[in-house]
Amino acid sequence: SLDAICQNFQLELDDVIILSTDGLFDNVPDRLIERILSKNHSLKHAANCLVNHAVRYYVKPDDILVIMARVTKENEKQ
């Protein structure tokens, strides 16, 4: 899409990658996203908390999709 934002980042072990529609980023401040991630070791639970927060306290109603991944060592099972 012409509206997509594409960027490159250097990743480190245990970094969390968030792919989301603007429904998350328009409605949940970065500091709150960081706080929710720091309190949840489960990415599934963190993603659910982010979506629930965005829907409950939305500033701008929107569709919301959140996909999360954590950088791990090669061949590491989780």
Secondary structure, 3 states (H helix, E strand, C coil): CCCCCCCCCCCCCCCEEEEECHHHHCCCCHHHHHHHHHHCCCHHHHHHHHHHHHHHCCCCCCCCCEEEEECCCCCCCC
